[in-house]
Amino acid sequence: MADLPPIVDLRQSATALRVQRGVMRMLRERHDMACYAEVPLANGRRADVLAVGPRGEIWIIEIKSSLIDFQVDRKWPEYREFSDKFFFAKPPELDAGIFPESEGLIVADGHDGAILRDSPDTPLAPARRKTLMLKLARLGADRIHVLMDPGPK
């Protein structure tokens, strides 16, 4: 457990963590996006990965590590209202055919990732974007603070 990043709350499977790492690396290196893991949203949901691009675009990536994970989780449509683009991310061994063709799709392992299918653009309302960006700025600062001073708040 000591080698896990501090953001890991042990709810994610080892497969999901590998996919998360590859997705975040790919988005940062090839799309110049800053990534946040496990972001709580105003509707009570929690985005697996939320990425902010250089022009302020916001993508949400929902990680599915297995067929069962995809089949039992039907909350994913609720992420669309908090992003300009929505993607599923999967490990290489999971069949891409299980995911809706209407949504973006990423394949990733612990080292890298690739966009298999782009997501339609669904631009956020300006007020929602502003609220979300403020939340992300505060979340990022809070996470850095915990790393610098892991003591009590």
Salt bridges, closest charged atoms under 4 A:
ASP9 OD2 - ARG11 NE 3.13
ASP9 OD2 - ARG46 NH2 3.03
GLU38 OE1 - ARG11 NH2 3.99
GLU38 OE1 - ARG46 NE 2.96
GLU57 OE2 - ARG55 NH2 3.97
GLU62 OE2 - LYS64 NZ 2.88
GLU62 OE2 - LYS75 NZ 3.58
ASP69 OD1 - LYS64 NZ 3.52
ASP73 OD2 - LYS64 NZ 2.35
ASP73 OD2 - LYS75 NZ 2.58
GLU78 OE1 - ARG45 NE 2.90
GLU81 OE1 - ARG128 NH1 3.25
ASP84 OD1 - ARG129 NH2 2.69
GLU103 OE1 - ARG80 NH2 2.79
ASP112 OD1 - ARG30 NH1 3.06
ASP118 OD1 - LYS85 NZ 2.82
ASP121 OD1 - LYS85 NZ 3.75
ASP149 OD2 - HIS145 NE2 3.98
